[in-house]
Amino acid sequence: MTIRRRFLSAAALCPLALLLGANGPVPEEAPSPGSPAAASSPAPSAESLPVGTTPGAAPAEGMSATAPESSPPPSGGGVPPGGEQAPPAVVALEPGMVPPAPVPSRLKAPPMAKLQSMPRGLDLLARAKLQGERLVVKAKDGQEQVLTVDPVLQASLTKILRDYEVPYGTAVVLEPSTGKVLALAEHSAAQPELRGLPYRAVFPAASIFKIVTGSALLEAGVTPSMEECFHGGKRRLTERNLEDTERDGACYSLALAMGKSANVVFAKLTQKHLTADSLRRMAARFRFNREIAFPVPMDVSLASVPEEGFELANTGAGFGDIYLSPLHGALLASVAANDGRWVDPVLVEPPQGGPLLPAEGERVLEPAAAKALTDMLEETVTHGTARAVFRERAFRVDNAVGKTGTLADRNPFRDYSWFVGFAPRDNPRVAVAALIVNDPKWRIRGTWLGREALRLGLQRVPAPLEVTAPAATAGTP
């Protein structure tokens, strides 16, 4: 048995086993400074911060609910007329409905506390050498593998992370239609030799999980324009926030609630329209609790969905024990970009230099639901938590859609900030995920990094040329 197989086997039993290993090298140096991104020190949108928080200081931690470590599989059985106990019935479960390992409690045992570097031998990108304009990995048998990663984009994003000295940060860029991975940038000022952040599922998904909840609500018949009225819940949720009362002085549509990441609206809609099984099923379709095929071992993104009540509502709002890897985050955004289909990520170019064609992919959402989800994600950029960042002069990204997410650990303090999305909205060319884990004082956050990943990615993946007929043929059949 090879080392690689032993590593994958451990991952199947416990994703946190992937965290153990020797230290890898620091990412390759980026080109010389001079990009607009490195020339300024922007602040994130004030709209993305909780009330009472100012840019430059970490936001107060949102409400969180401790979910069970794992959800037990259902069982059947009964007592036959003879009085003997019948053997338990075997219930067929869809893949991913039950976590493959105990799910850590974010409040009691946040898994990032055990984060260690990925062994260099398992990380193809760490072993790649630049040959011309491509990154190439040589196997022991002398065979060469050409990686899909764009060296220029990889270096540019790595440079941003280094220049801003982020404690932990990573940016993933891929081509949604093919799954081709274009960048897996990472850097840690806190642990300079750390490698493997794009593949680690030790980060709470936070409000990125609203993509899953929103999809489940669409499937349950809730439309993007359907309104839910509410009161309170800006910082913390209580069971009383979920009651319909005369105090409900504000009303958001589902689409606006997605854009503004309104926790109380998602919690109330989860309580009214979803069951634990419907949310688990949608999470499983988005590949939570399931292995994702990739040449570099990836942690399984674990999701524990409580059975009912306040805990289920909290999980639907993004406060459960749900963990996500950055590469998986970019793939979540790609589902909407691909009209509702899942496409596995690709890191190695096809042999003989053949083109990488769009994949058919497994259907996660019907096309109409995928379009509705895209409409909802667009609200994040046009009217929601990412609006100010995407309107920043000279750094705008037109026709972008996405979702932000923020959450914090208390002891020790860790501020997780996410952005996942794609652009342009129609005929998407790039999908991204950006994550930064900050100390109480910070310089950039995930939304800003995600915007830059989209902007720089679009520069490296130009729009296809439009083929038009000669003017002389106009009007001819």
Secondary structure, DSSP 8 states (H G I E B T S, - for coil): --HHHHHHHHHHH-GGGGG-S-----------S--HHHH------GGGS-TT--TTB-----------SS----------TTS-----------TTSS-SS----TTT--GGGG-----GGG-HHHH-EEETTEEEEE-TTS-EEEB---HHHHHHHHHHHHHTT-SEEEEEEEETTTTEEEEEEEE-SSSTT---GGG---EE-GGGGHHHHHHHHHHTT--TT-EEEE---SS---GGGGS--TT--EEEEHHHHHHHT-HHHHHHHHHHH--HHHHHHHHHHTTTTS----SS------B---SSHHHHHHHHHT-SSBEE-HHHHHHHHHHHHTTTEE---B-B--GGG--------EESS-HHHHHHHHHHHHHHHHTSTTHHHHT-TT---TT-EEEEEEEEETTTTEEEEEEEEEESSSS--EEEEEEEEE-SB-S--HHHHHHHHHHHHHHHS---------GGGTT--
